[in-house]
Amino acid sequence: MATKIRHSLGIDIGGTNIELGLVAEGRLSQRTGFAVDNFIDRQQLLDQLIDTIGTYDLANVRGIGIGVPGIIDPDKGFIYDLQNLPIWYELPLAEILSKKFSLPIKLNNDSGCYALGHAHYGQGRLYRNFVALTLGTGLGMGVIINGKLYSGLMAGAGEIGMLPYKDGIVEEYAASVFFTRHFGQSAKQLYLAADQEDMMALEAFNEYGIHLGNAIKIIMSMFAPEAIILGGSIARAFPFFWKSMKKTVGDFEYTHQSEKTLIVASQHYDMGIMGAAALIAP
């Protein structure tokens, strides 16, 4: 009699959407999601998540892994601080969900989960030491050292977006707010315009590449990774910012290191979900 394949349910909580999916043997199935923008009430958003989880057949699910965009206690599954989703400050999410569904619940930083997904299922399998950047509503970073996710205290490792930069912080120049603040349009709108060779849009991504390149030089100084994998919604515009990004990285003080550091755009869009599921079982 064949053994039935057991799944893990991965949940990727973002500042704009929450995405869910079942993962088994390196494959994602039954992906669903919903926007968080419509929710201003803490309990209402939690109820929506619970209802969405309830649409899955959980009889063959071994546990639920969740990527969270903020500072958490992974051992307790407690969310302390979410910069991009403030209505979920101080939320005992694992306790709530484990009581509701009687399943193991594990939490970690969402960018850490994204990197973990690549370590198990994506381009990161080629490297022992790499980082994965998520370019979107915020700027996140997951760190893989010797093949394992390095989370740090309260899963706070990799918060490069909070570092001081110019007149603010890195995230203000290397995430979506850069485009709305300096060019008056969203990254998605400018991406579509750049695809039509709009000059302002092309210049927006050229400037963005310079700021992202400076962030990457900080990462190279801190971690000296073998590879840097770029993901998130803005990474889809990689062809429009890679030249200025590479030129900026080329100014890195240690030339031999910069020449050997591979910077690539992710070939996968579901690594956040898959990495969250990998918290339960790779």
N, C-alpha and C positions, 0 to 999 in steps of 0.2 A: 504494500500500500504506500503510495507516494506521500511524502511529508508535505503538509500544506505550508506555503510560504507565508511567513509572518512579516508584517509591515511595521514601519514606524511612521507616525504622523508628524510632519515637519511644519512649523508655523514661522513665517518671517514677518515680523511686525515692523512696518516702516512708518515714516512720518506722513505718508500719503495713503498707502494701502496696507492691508493685511492679507498675505497670501498663504494658502494652505495646500498640502498635497501628501499623498502616501508614497513612501519610498521603500523599495525592497530590491536587493541584489543590484543596486546602482541604477535603478530605473524609477522615474517619477510617474505617478498616475493620479487620476482624479484631482487635478489641480482646480482649486476654487479661490475666490478672494472677494474682498469688498473694500470700498473707499472709507477712510476714517474721517474725511473732511466733513461729512454730514453729521458727525456726532460731537456734541459739545458737553454731553453729560457722561460722567465716569461710568455709572452703572449701565447706561444704555449701550455704550460701546462694549462693555464686558458681556452683556446679555447677547449682543450680536455675535461675538466670538463664540460663546457657548452654543448658541443656536447653530452656527455654521459647523462647529465640531460635531454636533449632534446629527448632521446630515450624513456623516460617514458611518459605515458599518465598522464598529470598533471591536467586534468579537475577535478579530484576528490581528489587532494592533497591540504591539508589545509596550508602547509608551508614546509620549508626546514630547518632542523637543521644540524649544521656542527660542528664536533669536530676537533680542530686545535692544532697541537703539538707545542705550543709556547705561547708567551705573546700577548694578544689581548685586545681590548676594546669591551666587550660583548654588551654594549649599542649601540655602533655605528657599530659593526660588522667589526671592522678594525683590521687587522693583523699587529702587530709591529715587532715581532722578532720570527723567526723560526730557531732554531739551526740546525735541520736536513733537512730543506728545504729552504735554504737561498735565492733562487730566488724569494720567495714570501714575502720578507721583505717589510714593508710599503705598504700593499695591502688593499684597501677598498673593500673587497670581498662581504660583504652584499649589499653594494650599487650597485655594478656591477650586481650581480645576481638578486636583486629585480627589477632593471630596465629591465633586460632581460626577466624575467619570471612573473613579477607582482604578486609575492607571498611574504608573510612574511619570512624573513631570520633571523635565530638566530645562533650565534656562541658561543662556549665555548671551554675550554681546552679539548683536546681529552681524556686525562686520567680522567678528571672530568666527561665527557660523559660516559666513560666506567663504572665508579662507579655508575653514575645515572641509567644506564641500569640495573645494578645489583639491585639497590634499588627498581626499578619498576618491573623488570621481572625475576631476577635471584636469586642467593643465598643470596644477600643482603637483601631480604625481611624479613629475619629472625632476622635482627638486626636494632637497632636504630642508632648506632654509629659504623661505620666501615670504613676501607680504602681499596681501590683496587689498586694494583700495576700492571702496564703493563711492562712486561719484553720483550724487543725486540731491535729494532735499538737504542732506548734510554730507560731510566728508568723513567716512569711517575707514578704519584700517584693522585688518586681522593679521596676526603675526604667527607664522609657523616656524618653530625652531626644532631641528632634529626630527622633523616629521610630525611633531605634536603641536597642538594649539597652545600658545602661551597667552593666558588670560590676565595674569597679574591680580593685584588686590581688587576685589569687587568687580572683576571682569573689566577693569578700566584701562587695560593696556591697549595702546594703539590710538588713543584719542588725539591724533595729530591735528585735527581740525580746531582744537582749542588753543593751540600755540599762538603767541603774539606774532603778528605779521602786518607790516605797513601801519595803517591807522586803526587796525582792528585785530582780527584773528585769521588764521589760515582758511578756515571754512568759509569766511565771507568772500574769499577770492577763488576758491577751488570747489565750490558747490553751486547749487542753482541760484542762490541769492545774488551771486555775482552778475548774472545776466539780467535779472529784473532790476537790480539797483543801478547798473551802469549802462544798460542798453534798453531798458523799458519793456522787454519782452521775456517770455520764459525760454528756458534752454530748448524746449521742444519746438517752440515757434521759430527760434533762430536756426535750429537744426534743419527744419523744413525749408527755411529761406536760404540757408547756405547751400542746400542741395540744388537750389535754383540759381546758384552763383551770385546771390545778393551780396554786395560789397560790405555793407554794415555787418551782416551776419558773419561773413568770413573774417572780418576784423575782430568781431567779438570772440570767436574761437581762437584766433591767433593770440589775442591777449590772454585768454584763459589758459592756453598752453604754456605761456611764460610763467604764470602763477603756479600752475600745477607742477611745472618743471622745478620751480624753487622748492615746493613741498617735497618733491621726490629727492632732491639733494639733501634735505634734512633727514629723510628716511635712510638714505645711503650712508650718511654720517652716523646715524644711530644704530643701524642693524646690519649694514653691508650685506643685503640679501642677494641670493643668486638671481632672483627674478622678482619683478613687480607686476602683478596682474591687475589690470584695471577693469572694474565692472560697474554696474549701476546704469541708470538711464542715460547719463551724459556720455558714458563710454561709447555709446552707439555713434557719437559724432567724432570718434577717434581719427578718421581721415582728415578732419578739418583742424585738429589741434596738434597732431603728432609732430609736425615739423618744428613748430616753435617750442614745443615741449622738449624734443630731442636736442635742439640747439641750446636751450637753457641748461639741460642736464650735461651737455658737452663741456660746459664751463666748470664742472665739478673739479675740485682741487686735485683729486687723485685720478689721473687720466686712465691708468690701467684698470682701476676698479670700475669706472664708468663704462669703459669699453666692454667689460665682461658682464655687466649687469643687464639682463634682458628685461625689456619693458614691453608688455604685450596687452592687447585688449582681450578680454574674456570671450571665449567662443560659446559660452553657456549663459543663459539668462535665469536659470532656476537654482543656482548654487546656494542661495540663501535658504531656500526651503530644504534642499538636500543636506546642507551642512547642519541645519537645525535637527533634522531627523537623525543625523549621525551622532548627535549627543546621546541618543538612546542606543543605537547599534549601527556601526559603520556597514 
